C-alpha cells in the first residue's frame, strides 16, 4: 500500500471525524484530504513529477501534514526539514537530494529563498498560507501511477562525518513499520495522540502517519516548551497516547501540580530516543497508574527495532525488549557471527521496514546494509552495541560512533566543531556528550583559546546559536589550556568523552545508568 492511502482510506471511512487538532483549529479527514489534493495539483503545476524530491520546510502544523500527503499524492518524495534549519544547511540538503521544490510558509520564505540561491538549483518554492481549511469539497488527486516500492521519504540524520545523510524509505518500508508499531500499541480509531515532537524527527512524523492509518486523531503541538498548557490540552481532548523522549519525561516529573488521575483517558506512553532511567519509569507509573508504558529502541534507518512489553518494566527496567512484530533482531560479533546471552556485539535488524540506503552515498550504505542470512536480502547493521539476557531480552550498551543524542535528536560533534572553529579566538575544540538529568545527554564544547584571545562562554553560545539548530547549540562550554592528542596531532575525542563520563559519576543529580 502507498502511504497516501492511509489518508484516503480514513477520509472515506470517517470524513467528518477530526483528524488534527492544532491550537484552536480542528481539521476533519475530509478537509485534510481535500487540502492535500489541492497541494498535489499545485506541485504538478510547479513542475514536480513522479519521483521528484520535495522538502517540507514547515513547523508542526496542519499545513505540514497536508503538505506531506500532498507530496505523496503528487507521486513525489517528501523530506521533512526542521524549521530552525539555517540557510546554509538547507542549501546543502537541497543540493544533496536535488530537490525539485520546497513547501514552506510565509515566515520561513526568506530562508528558503536564500538557501535556493546558494544551492544554485531551479527549485520551485510554494507556500501553504493560501490553503482553505474551511472547505470539505472533494477533489481528485493526480494520477501518477506509482506503486509501493517507490521511494516515499528521505529523512535526514546526522552522520559521523558531520554531514547529514538522507535515509531512503519506500512506501512499503513505512507501511511495514506503521503496521508493526500500531499492532503492539493496539491502536484503534478511538485513540487521540498528543504529538509535541517535531515532524522532522521520525518519532514525531510517524505519530501522524500511523494515526492516519488507523483513523485516529492527532493533537499537534509546536513543542513541549509550555508543558502546563500541553497537559491542559491533553485533558480537554481526552488524549489516550503520549509519545515522549526522556527530556519530556523529566519535565513531567517536575510538574508539581500534576497528580495521579489528572489524565484518566491516557492509555499508553511510549519512550524512545534514549533509555528512561528506572527511577523515571517508576515515578511515571505512579503518576499515571492506569497507563501502560512502552520502552522502545529504534533508529531512523528502520524506524523501530524493539519494544519492551509494559508487563516487563518492573522485571527488567533497563531492557529495550525484543524485536517488534514481523522483525528479527540479533547480535553479532566482529566477524558477523551470532552471539549468545551475555556477549556484547552489534545489533542487526531484519525486516521489511529497513531503509533502502543513504541517498547518494553508496559507501555509507554498504557499511550499514550487508548481506543477510539468505541470498535475496540485506540486513541493517545498526552500529550500536547490545547484549542479550537468557530470555532473549535486549540491552543497549553503547554506540560505535560519536553521535550525541540530546532531546531525542542526533547531533554530530563534528558539525558543532566546524562552527566553533569559525569563531575567531578558538584554537582547538572538541564536542562531547555530557550526561544531563533533563536532556539525557547534553552537548558540551571544550575549547582551547588562541593566544591572546579573551572569548567567553557567552561569545561561543551566541556564535553557535546563529549557525546551528537550537538542539545542537552546546549547553555547556569549558575552556582548557590543552587537549589530549594522538602522535599524529589528532584530538583524542574518545579520551575526552571517557573523562566526561567518569566525572559525571560524582554528580548525584545524574542517574547512574547514564554514566555506564
Secondary structure, 3 states (H helix, E strand, C coil): CCCHHHHHHHHHHCCCCEEEEECCEEEEHHHHHHHHHHHHHHHHHCCCCCCCEEEEECCCCHHHHHHHHHHHHCCCEEEEECCCCCHHHHHHHHHHHCCCEEEECCCCHHHHHHHHHHHCCCCEEEECCCCCCCCCCCCCCCCCCCCCCCEEEEEEEECCCCCEEEEEEEHHHHHHHHHHHHHHHCCCCCCEEEECCCCCCHHHHHHHHHHHHHCCEEEECCCCCCHHHHHHHHHHHCCCEEEECHHHHHHHHCCCCCCCCCCCCCCEEEECCCCCCHHHHHHHHHHCCCCEEEEEECCCCCCCCEEECHHHCCCCCCCCEEECCCEEEEEECCCCCECCCCCCEEEEEEECCCCCEECCCHHHHHHHEEECCCCCCEEEEEEEEEEECCCCCEEEEEECCCCEEECCEEECHHHHHHHHHCCCCEEEEEEEEEEECCCEEEEEEEEEECCCCCCCHHHHHHHHHHHCCHHHCCCEEEEECCCCECCCCCECHHHHHHHHHHHHCCCCCCCHHHHC
